[in-house]
């Protein structure tokens, strides 16, 4: 990532940190600063709005009932590209914001091999080498990045369809759909993991903080980096204390 | 549209013999016949179309031909194309009346995502209902003949209606009425196909156009506007595609792949839901110690009464 973008990102983070606050209590760690949270939810809002307006056009025989929510068919069609454009713009900033921690490393290849165990909850603890983001999160990020480019190119071709031939529009339309389906698949898993599957994760995007126990569980390498403590030791200590508490009762 | 059978006589009082014409059926499929070989390029049909549809005068574009403008427009449904063709070292004008072809399998209708914006009547007329149009422009890319045109101000798409309002009242389309040479005819599809076949035969056998033929492309199930061409081997010279096709995006993708994709989305939601039910949450570690677990306890869970 170029230094200009990096500098811009740092400045934005500073400005937003002044605008908002993140309260970190004892036993908690700061995970997502205000700027990151702002970007995430802006992207999310415009993605969902694009998704809803898009559904009405994607399978009208099933989802045309969505159009009155946006003021009717013509307005839904009018709003869709603008929602999409805002999604594109916000994700560009999020891309810059998260480019560095989303870099694919050797540990991610090992995580991919353990994916089955991860999915079946076989390991209660993540492996020691899982950093700020695990490979699954990185995969979703890069999937969005690919969809982002596809949406942008095909979306503009369909927006300015009078400048291109009918076959380009017809092909763009299919690619736009495929990008949307890919992102929808990732989005379903993303929402599930962030809410029902992993308690304590949703607040990281709302309040910006997570508990230390959460960090030890899901991102041990990150825990070690920010606290300077060994994650395995922290886990054992917590476990001993838990047992003592049970015995005292 | 009025049903022509409603006023067919069924019984006649005190009438000797059977009811005349009882049980006859009118053929419903309509068709416009265009004989490009007898078109003189007078543009009367253009004027009649603008008049009948109550369109305002629009400025013409001069581009070194006799054509009124380069293509049809949202308020100019009907345009004579003046293609200049070289034949035996001489210039030959290929005059073709360009308008909606009213395809049996309309690409515009296949592509349209708005409920009720494009309809096809049983008589074959394809008609746009602008009040339901959302202005996405998909019909433009679905059309093999580049016919639907976008209205830049109200963001709706317009095209030739085959004068469905006139045809509904038993009249011929305005362009047909205006034609002074008889190169335009209107009637049932089978009649028009027959007349066109005879005319093409005449052109081949009498007029020396060995490749004359009828343009009624079967790749889109035939059209409700058919042409008699001097040269059926090269319809491209008249600006007509030899085999017009609807992009598969609006056929296979729209009606097959899309629902499958959506079905996978539904399965995805079911998958994460049952994942939670089957495997439970990933709690922060150390989680509270388990009291019991395993398939045996699972099966017997709470079934025996406590002593």
Boltz contact constraints between the chains, C-beta under 6 A:
constraints:
  - contact:
      token1: [A, 57]
      token2: [B, 113]
      max_distance: 6.0
  - contact:
      token1: [A, 59]
      token2: [B, 258]
      max_distance: 6.0
  - contact:
      token1: [A, 60]
      token2: [B, 113]
      max_distance: 6.0
  - contact:
      token1: [A, 60]
      token2: [B, 115]
      max_distance: 6.0
  - contact:
      token1: [A, 64]
      token2: [B, 115]
      max_distance: 6.0
  - contact:
      token1: [A, 73]
      token2: [B, 114]
      max_distance: 6.0
  - contact:
      token1: [A, 73]
      token2: [B, 134]
      max_distance: 6.0
  - contact:
      token1: [A, 74]
      token2: [B, 134]
      max_distance: 6.0
  - contact:
      token1: [A, 74]
      token2: [B, 135]
      max_distance: 6.0
  - contact:
      token1: [A, 77]
      token2: [B, 134]
      max_distance: 6.0
  - contact:
      token1: [A, 77]
      token2: [B, 135]
      max_distance: 6.0
  - contact:
      token1: [A, 77]
      token2: [B, 136]
      max_distance: 6.0
  - contact:
      token1: [A, 120]
      token2: [B, 279]
      max_distance: 6.0
  - contact:
      token1: [A, 121]
      token2: [B, 279]
      max_distance: 6.0
  - contact:
      token1: [A, 121]
      token2: [B, 282]
      max_distance: 6.0
  - contact:
      token1: [A, 124]
      token2: [B, 285]
      max_distance: 6.0
  - contact:
      token1: [A, 125]
      token2: [B, 285]
      max_distance: 6.0
  - contact:
      token1: [A, 161]
      token2: [B, 137]
      max_distance: 6.0
  - contact:
      token1: [A, 166]
      token2: [B, 141]
      max_distance: 6.0
  - contact:
      token1: [A, 169]
      token2: [B, 141]
      max_distance: 6.0
  - contact:
      token1: [A, 170]
      token2: [B, 141]
      max_distance: 6.0
  - contact:
      token1: [A, 170]
      token2: [B, 247]
      max_distance: 6.0
  - contact:
      token1: [A, 170]
      token2: [B, 249]
      max_distance: 6.0
  - contact:
      token1: [A, 173]
      token2: [B, 249]
      max_distance: 6.0
  - contact:
      token1: [A, 174]
      token2: [B, 249]
      max_distance: 6.0
  - contact:
      token1: [A, 174]
      token2: [B, 253]
      max_distance: 6.0
  - contact:
      token1: [A, 181]
      token2: [B, 261]
      max_distance: 6.0
  - contact:
      token1: [A, 184]
      token2: [B, 265]
      max_distance: 6.0
  - contact:
      token1: [A, 185]
      token2: [B, 268]
      max_distance: 6.0
  - contact:
      token1: [A, 188]
      token2: [B, 268]
      max_distance: 6.0
  - contact:
      token1: [A, 188]
      token2: [B, 269]
      max_distance: 6.0
  - contact:
      token1: [A, 188]
      token2: [B, 272]
      max_distance: 6.0
  - contact:
      token1: [A, 192]
      token2: [B, 272]
      max_distance: 6.0
  - contact:
      token1: [A, 196]
      token2: [B, 276]
      max_distance: 6.0
  - contact:
      token1: [A, 197]
      token2: [B, 281]
      max_distance: 6.0
  - contact:
      token1: [A, 198]
      token2: [B, 282]
      max_distance: 6.0
  - contact:
      token1: [A, 199]
      token2: [B, 281]
      max_distance: 6.0
  - contact:
      token1: [A, 200]
      token2: [B, 284]
      max_distance: 6.0
  - contact:
      token1: [A, 213]
      token2: [B, 284]
      max_distance: 6.0
  - contact:
      token1: [A, 214]
      token2: [B, 284]
      max_distance: 6.0
  - contact:
      token1: [A, 217]
      token2: [B, 284]
      max_distance: 6.0
  - contact:
      token1: [A, 217]
      token2: [B, 285]
      max_distance: 6.0
  - contact:
      token1: [A, 238]
      token2: [B, 286]
      max_distance: 6.0
  - contact:
      token1: [A, 239]
      token2: [B, 286]
      max_distance: 6.0
  - contact:
      token1: [A, 242]
      token2: [B, 286]
      max_distance: 6.0
